[in-house]
Amino acid sequence: MVAMLDKPRYHNRKGGVSVNMLRVVDRNMNFVYMLAGWEGSAADDRVLCDTVNRAIGLNVPSGQYSLVDNGYMNCSGFLAP
């Protein structure tokens, strides 16, 4: 739910109101990280950058990669198609 006062910030590119949710699963499809709350219009890279910079954020161990969709760029720890 988005409070009425905040709805203008949460309009997405299609005109609706939405909230971004970043989810990470391991090889067994178990959730290992979740972050919800970003505005629906926020770019994927912006959400990911916030996630890795949080005190208790997403940490990809050195030498490993998380597969991401084409909304992201290849960077340290993340591999896009």
Summary of the structure (lengths in Angstrom):
residues: 81
radius of gyration: 14.0
end to end distance: 32.4
largest distance: 44.2
contacts: 169
relative contact order: 0.15
helix: 21%
strand: 28%
